[in-house]
Protein backbone atom coordinates (compact mmCIF):
# COMPACT_ATOMS: atom_id res chain seq x y z
CA UNK A 1 0.00 0.00 0.00
CA UNK A 2 1.43 3.36 -1.08
CA UNK A 3 1.60 6.33 1.30
CA UNK A 4 -1.07 8.93 0.54
CA UNK A 5 1.25 11.72 -0.46
CA UNK A 6 0.41 14.88 -2.34
CA UNK A 7 3.24 15.00 -4.86
CA UNK A 8 4.39 17.98 -6.95
CA UNK A 9 2.54 18.26 -10.24
CA UNK A 10 4.62 16.97 -13.12
CA UNK A 11 4.04 17.38 -16.85
CA UNK A 12 4.59 14.27 -18.94
CA UNK A 13 7.35 14.78 -21.47
CA UNK A 14 8.45 18.07 -19.97
CA UNK A 15 12.12 18.77 -20.65
CA UNK A 16 14.17 19.64 -17.60
CA UNK A 17 16.06 22.89 -17.98
CA UNK A 18 18.52 21.92 -15.25
CA UNK A 19 21.70 19.87 -15.04
CA UNK A 20 20.99 16.18 -14.53
CA UNK A 21 24.10 14.37 -15.77
CA UNK A 22 26.64 13.53 -13.05
CA UNK A 23 29.41 15.81 -14.35
CA UNK A 24 26.92 18.62 -14.95
CA UNK A 25 25.56 18.31 -11.42
CA UNK A 26 29.05 18.35 -9.92
CA UNK A 27 29.97 21.41 -11.97
CA UNK A 28 26.80 23.18 -10.88
CA UNK A 29 27.45 22.36 -7.23
CA UNK A 30 31.02 23.64 -7.50
CA UNK A 31 29.66 27.00 -8.65
CA UNK A 32 27.30 27.43 -5.69
CA UNK A 33 28.23 30.54 -3.68
CA UNK A 34 28.55 28.66 -0.38
CA UNK A 35 30.07 31.72 1.29
CA UNK A 36 26.64 33.31 0.85
CA UNK A 37 24.25 30.68 2.32
CA UNK A 38 21.09 32.60 1.39
CA UNK A 39 22.00 32.88 -2.28
CA UNK A 40 23.25 29.29 -2.40
CA UNK A 41 20.06 28.05 -0.75
CA UNK A 42 17.88 30.05 -3.16
CA UNK A 43 19.66 28.52 -6.16
CA UNK A 44 19.44 25.04 -4.64
CA UNK A 45 15.75 25.25 -3.79
CA UNK A 46 14.99 26.43 -7.34
CA UNK A 47 16.99 23.50 -8.71
CA UNK A 48 15.26 20.88 -6.55
CA UNK A 49 11.84 22.41 -7.30
CA UNK A 50 12.42 22.06 -11.05
CA UNK A 51 13.80 18.56 -10.56
CA UNK A 52 10.70 17.48 -8.61
CA UNK A 53 8.37 18.74 -11.31
CA UNK A 54 10.09 17.22 -14.33
CA UNK A 55 10.39 13.74 -15.76
CA UNK A 56 13.59 11.90 -14.93
CA UNK A 57 14.74 8.30 -14.81
CA UNK A 58 14.44 6.78 -11.35
CA UNK A 59 18.12 5.88 -10.96
CA UNK A 60 19.23 9.35 -12.09
CA UNK A 61 16.79 10.98 -9.66
CA UNK A 62 18.13 8.80 -6.84
CA UNK A 63 21.76 9.74 -7.55
CA UNK A 64 20.99 13.46 -7.70
CA UNK A 65 18.92 13.38 -4.50
CA UNK A 66 21.69 11.54 -2.65
CA UNK A 67 24.26 14.03 -3.91
CA UNK A 68 22.09 16.97 -2.84
CA UNK A 69 21.16 15.66 0.63
CA UNK A 70 24.48 16.59 2.37
CA UNK A 71 24.54 19.94 0.54
CA UNK A 72 21.06 20.75 1.81
CA UNK A 73 22.06 19.70 5.33
CA UNK A 74 25.06 22.07 5.26
CA UNK A 75 23.00 24.95 3.85
CA UNK A 76 20.26 24.50 6.47
CA UNK A 77 22.93 24.55 9.21
CA UNK A 78 24.43 27.74 7.75
CA UNK A 79 21.02 29.40 7.54
CA UNK A 80 20.31 28.34 11.13
CA UNK A 81 23.33 30.32 12.30
CA UNK A 82 21.79 33.46 10.82
CA UNK A 83 18.54 33.35 12.80
CA UNK A 84 19.06 31.08 15.81
CA UNK A 85 20.50 33.75 18.10
CA UNK A 86 18.06 36.50 17.18
CA UNK A 87 15.22 37.54 19.50
CA UNK A 88 11.68 36.91 18.34
CA UNK A 89 9.94 38.08 16.27
CA UNK A 90 12.74 37.71 13.73
CA UNK A 91 13.83 40.67 11.60
CA UNK A 92 12.96 40.36 7.91
CA UNK A 93 16.42 39.13 6.81
CA UNK A 94 16.59 36.39 9.44
CA UNK A 95 12.95 35.43 8.83
CA UNK A 96 13.81 34.96 5.16
CA UNK A 97 16.66 32.64 6.13
CA UNK A 98 14.33 30.52 8.29
CA UNK A 99 11.66 30.40 5.57
CA UNK A 100 14.29 29.43 3.02
CA UNK A 101 15.55 26.60 5.20
CA UNK A 102 12.01 25.24 5.51
CA UNK A 103 11.45 25.45 1.74
CA UNK A 104 14.71 23.67 1.05
CA UNK A 105 13.87 20.84 3.45
CA UNK A 106 10.36 20.41 2.10
CA UNK A 107 11.60 20.20 -1.49
CA UNK A 108 14.16 17.61 -0.41
CA UNK A 109 11.41 15.65 1.32
CA UNK A 110 9.34 15.85 -1.87
CA UNK A 111 12.28 14.49 -3.86
CA UNK A 112 12.41 11.42 -1.66
CA UNK A 113 8.62 11.06 -1.60
CA UNK A 114 8.72 10.86 -5.41
CA UNK A 115 11.51 8.27 -5.25
CA UNK A 116 9.63 6.20 -2.68
CA UNK A 117 6.36 6.17 -4.58
CA UNK A 118 8.02 5.39 -7.91
CA UNK A 119 10.09 2.60 -6.36
CA UNK A 120 7.09 1.07 -4.57
CA UNK A 121 5.03 1.27 -7.76
CA UNK A 122 7.44 -1.07 -9.52
CA UNK A 123 6.50 -4.71 -9.31
CA UNK A 124 10.09 -5.94 -9.57
CA UNK A 125 13.47 -4.56 -8.54
CA UNK A 126 16.02 -6.81 -10.18
CA UNK A 127 19.19 -5.04 -9.13
CA UNK A 128 20.38 -3.58 -5.84
CA UNK A 129 18.89 -3.70 -2.39
CA UNK A 130 15.72 -2.15 -1.07
CA UNK A 131 16.15 1.65 -0.88
CA UNK A 132 12.75 2.22 0.78
CA UNK A 133 14.16 2.46 4.37
CA UNK A 134 16.64 5.11 3.20
CA UNK A 135 13.91 7.13 1.48
CA UNK A 136 11.66 6.86 4.54
CA UNK A 137 14.46 8.03 6.82
CA UNK A 138 15.32 10.98 4.57
CA UNK A 139 11.68 12.08 4.46
CA UNK A 140 11.20 11.82 8.23
CA UNK A 141 14.43 13.70 9.02
CA UNK A 142 13.63 16.51 6.58
CA UNK A 143 10.09 16.97 7.88
CA UNK A 144 11.30 16.77 11.49
CA UNK A 145 13.74 19.60 10.73
CA UNK A 146 10.91 21.69 9.23
CA UNK A 147 8.95 21.32 12.46
CA UNK A 148 11.96 22.21 14.60
CA UNK A 149 12.52 25.43 12.63
CA UNK A 150 8.85 26.33 13.03
CA UNK A 151 8.98 25.71 16.77
CA UNK A 152 12.25 27.58 17.22
CA UNK A 153 11.01 30.64 15.34
CA UNK A 154 7.43 30.35 16.69
CA UNK A 155 6.08 30.20 13.12
CA UNK A 156 3.05 28.10 12.12
CA UNK A 157 3.81 24.59 10.90
CA UNK A 158 3.52 24.57 7.08
CA UNK A 159 0.48 22.80 5.69
CA UNK A 160 1.02 19.15 4.83
CA UNK A 161 3.98 18.49 7.12
CA UNK A 162 2.09 16.49 9.74
CA UNK A 163 0.13 14.35 7.30
CA UNK A 164 3.36 13.52 5.44
CA UNK A 165 5.02 12.54 8.72
CA UNK A 166 2.09 10.30 9.67
CA UNK A 167 1.88 8.72 6.23
CA UNK A 168 5.61 8.04 6.11
CA UNK A 169 5.80 6.36 9.50
CA UNK A 170 2.54 4.47 8.97
CA UNK A 171 3.98 2.96 5.80
CA UNK A 172 7.13 1.95 7.68
CA UNK A 173 5.00 0.42 10.44
CA UNK A 174 2.75 -1.56 8.09
CA UNK A 175 5.78 -2.71 6.05
CA UNK A 176 7.68 -3.96 9.12
CA UNK A 177 10.36 -1.30 8.59
CA UNK A 178 9.79 0.82 11.70
CA UNK A 179 13.02 -0.44 13.33
CA UNK A 180 15.09 -0.14 10.16
CA UNK A 181 18.35 1.85 10.30
CA UNK A 182 19.56 2.39 6.72
CA UNK A 183 23.31 1.89 6.43
CA UNK A 184 23.59 4.53 3.71
CA UNK A 185 21.62 7.09 5.69
CA UNK A 186 24.51 8.30 7.81
CA UNK A 187 22.23 8.54 10.87
CA UNK A 188 22.20 5.62 13.31
CA UNK A 189 18.61 6.14 14.29
CA UNK A 190 15.57 4.04 13.42
CA UNK A 191 12.49 5.27 11.63
CA UNK A 192 10.40 4.87 14.78
CA UNK A 193 12.91 6.83 16.87
CA UNK A 194 12.74 9.76 14.46
CA UNK A 195 8.95 9.76 14.34
CA UNK A 196 8.50 9.27 18.08
CA UNK A 197 10.93 12.06 18.97
CA UNK A 198 9.07 14.37 16.57
CA UNK A 199 5.76 13.56 18.27
CA UNK A 200 7.21 14.14 21.72
CA UNK A 201 8.72 17.48 20.73
CA UNK A 202 5.31 18.64 19.55
CA UNK A 203 3.75 17.50 22.83
CA UNK A 204 6.35 19.44 24.81
CA UNK A 205 4.50 22.67 23.92
CA UNK A 206 7.53 24.18 22.13
CA UNK A 207 5.80 27.45 21.30
CA UNK A 208 5.90 28.36 24.99
CA UNK A 209 9.58 27.94 25.78
CA UNK A 210 12.50 30.13 24.62
CA UNK A 211 14.68 29.24 21.64
CA UNK A 212 17.61 28.56 23.96
CA UNK A 213 15.73 25.66 25.54
CA UNK A 214 15.14 23.80 22.25
CA UNK A 215 18.48 21.87 22.34
CA UNK A 216 17.82 20.94 25.98
CA UNK A 217 14.35 19.60 25.15
CA UNK A 218 15.68 17.65 22.16
CA UNK A 219 18.42 16.12 24.30
CA UNK A 220 15.92 14.97 26.94
CA UNK A 221 13.71 13.44 24.28
CA UNK A 222 16.66 11.66 22.65
CA UNK A 223 17.66 10.12 25.98
CA UNK A 224 14.25 9.09 27.27
CA UNK A 225 11.95 8.71 24.26
CA UNK A 226 12.27 4.91 24.49
CA UNK A 227 10.03 5.12 27.58
CA UNK A 228 7.12 6.21 25.37
CA UNK A 229 5.29 3.50 23.46
CA UNK A 230 3.71 3.81 20.04
CA UNK A 231 1.46 1.13 18.59
CA UNK A 232 -1.37 0.56 16.10
CA UNK A 233 -4.82 1.29 17.50
CA UNK A 234 -6.01 -2.26 16.85
CA UNK A 235 -3.52 -3.55 19.42
CA UNK A 236 -5.39 -1.85 22.25
CA UNK A 237 -7.13 -5.17 22.85
CA UNK A 238 -3.82 -6.58 24.07
CA UNK A 239 -4.03 -4.60 27.27
CA UNK A 240 -2.21 -1.46 26.14
CA UNK A 241 -3.63 2.00 26.56
CA UNK A 242 -2.87 5.25 24.80
CA UNK A 243 -2.89 8.79 26.06
CA UNK A 244 -2.60 10.44 22.64
CA UNK A 245 -4.34 9.66 19.37
CA UNK A 246 -2.80 9.80 15.89
CA UNK A 247 -4.86 9.79 12.70
CA UNK A 248 -2.58 9.25 9.72
CA UNK A 249 -4.84 10.99 7.18
CA UNK A 250 -5.03 14.25 9.10
CA UNK A 251 -2.63 17.19 9.04
CA UNK A 252 -2.51 17.50 12.81
CA UNK A 253 -0.17 16.47 15.64
CA UNK A 254 -1.23 13.87 18.24
CA UNK A 255 -4.30 14.84 20.25
CA UNK A 256 -5.04 13.89 23.87
CA UNK A 257 -7.47 11.00 24.15
CA UNK A 258 -9.42 12.84 26.86
CA UNK A 259 -10.67 15.23 24.20
CA UNK A 260 -12.31 12.38 22.31
CA UNK A 261 -15.98 11.80 22.98
CA UNK A 262 -15.90 8.21 21.68
CA UNK A 263 -13.93 5.74 23.85
CA UNK A 264 -12.62 3.88 20.80
CA UNK A 265 -12.97 5.94 17.66
CA UNK A 266 -12.73 3.79 14.49
CA UNK A 267 -10.86 6.63 12.78
CA UNK A 268 -7.88 6.24 15.09
CA UNK A 269 -4.79 4.69 13.52
CA UNK A 270 -2.10 4.84 16.22
CA UNK A 271 -1.88 5.46 19.95
CA UNK A 272 1.00 7.02 21.89
CA UNK A 273 1.46 6.23 25.57
CA UNK A 274 3.73 8.56 27.56
CA UNK A 275 2.91 7.30 31.07
CA UNK A 276 6.33 5.79 31.77
CA UNK A 277 8.08 8.78 30.22
CA UNK A 278 6.15 11.15 32.48
CA UNK A 279 7.07 9.09 35.52
C-alpha positions, 0 to 999 in steps of 0.5 A: 500500500502506497503512502497517501502523499500529495506529490508535486505536479509533473508534466509528462514529457516536460524537458528539464532545464537543469543539469541532470548528468553527473558531471553537470551536477558536480559542476553546478554544485562547484559554482554554488556561492557557499560563502553566501548561504542565502544565495546558495540556498535560493539557487538550490531550492529552485533547482530541486523544485524544477527537478521534482516537477520534471520527468527523470529516470528513477536511478538518475533521480536517486543519484541526484537526491543523494548528492544533494542531501548533504549539501542541503544539510550544510546549507540549512545549518548555515542558515540556522546560524543566521537566525538562531540567536536572534530575539523573536519576532525575527527581523525580515532578513533572518525570517527569510533565512528561516523560511528558506531553510524550511522550503529547502527541506520540504523540497528535499522531502518531496524528492524522496517522496517521489523516489519512494512512490516510484520505487514502490510502484514497480512490481520488480526490482532486479538489481540492488537492495531495497532503498525504501528504508533510506527514502523513509528516513530521509523524508522523516528527518527533513520533515522533522527539521521543518517542524523544529525550525517552526517551533524555534522561530514560533512560526506556524507549521507549514500545511502538509507536514504532519500528514506527510510525517504520519503517512511516512511512519505508517507505511514503515509500520505496516511494512515492518520497517519501523526499526530499520536503520539504513546503512547509507543514511549516515544517521544511526537512528531508526524510523520509529525513533525519528517519528517518536521524537518528533511527536514528543517534541510537539507535545512538549508545547515548544511554542511556549519555551524560549529558543535557547531551551530547544536543544535541551528539550531535544536532548531529553527526548533523545535520551528518554523517548524509548520510555514512550510506546507507540502502537497501532490502534487495533492492538489496544485489545492486548491490554495497552492503553494510549494517552494520545491519538494519531490519525494518519490521514489528518494534518494535525499532531497527536491529540489527547485522548481525553478530548475524544468523545468516543472511547474507541474511535474507528478513525484512530490509527495509532496510539501514543502512551507517555505514562512511563516517560512522564514518571 
